[in-house]
Amino acid sequence: MAIRITRVYTRRGDQGETDLVGGSRVAKDSPRIDAYGTVDELNAAVGVARAVNAAEHRRSRAGRELDAILRKLQSELFDLGGELATPPSEFRPGMFRVGAAEVKALETCMDAALRALALDRSPPGRARVPLGATPPARGGAARAAQALRCQARLTLVRPVLCTGDRP
């Protein structure tokens, strides 16, 4: 089930609160909002990695493969943000939820990228970074993981979102 965003303002002014999916209100500085804001920042950093890869994307199979990986990752990060913005009481059948399959697929992709990097025989100074992991993307990933761990401690998100543990 797709989440449709019809507008990005509420016409209620800024009282330091924001809506979650379903209409409940939470403080803008709550850990939940921090978590999905951080995931959104990571998604933006992945977008920068895609932009940096754009020229390679047009020239090589590896560039196209990397773009496909990053595009899928962006979509999944957007879905994760939607899940974080949805209180458990508002989940409905058919709504996307990150699960063990998504965690396993990402781990498999990361393992393949690390193997490819180990086999890379690029000339000195031309080493390739796996998965477009620009410094902002790596930092964003670390911040997002930390925000999700905080959410799990507060029992606001399911543990599979931050540890890879299978439910």
C-alpha angles and dihedrals in degrees: 000000000000121000109226119206109207097175138355099220133066102204088230098104125236111301092159093266135100137196125256122206105290095033104273113141128230135175113272089232094054118125090246092058091044090052097052092039089055091048087051090052089051089051089054091050090052087052089055089051089052091051091050089050094048096098091048089046090063095046108041146034090233090055091051091048091050091049091051091051093048093045090053091046091052091052092049092047089052089051090048090053089053091050091050090050091054119081113221091250090061099053114115131191110280096027112130117254126180108245143171092284093059092046091049092048091052092047090050091050092049092049091051091049091051091049090050091050091051089053094044111118096186115156115263111284093025102077113147122232114223120245093003089286098180113177092259091052092049091048091046091051091052092048091048091051090050092049091050092049089052090050091050091052088053089048091236094122135034115263092238088072094064110024107031089237111152114242 
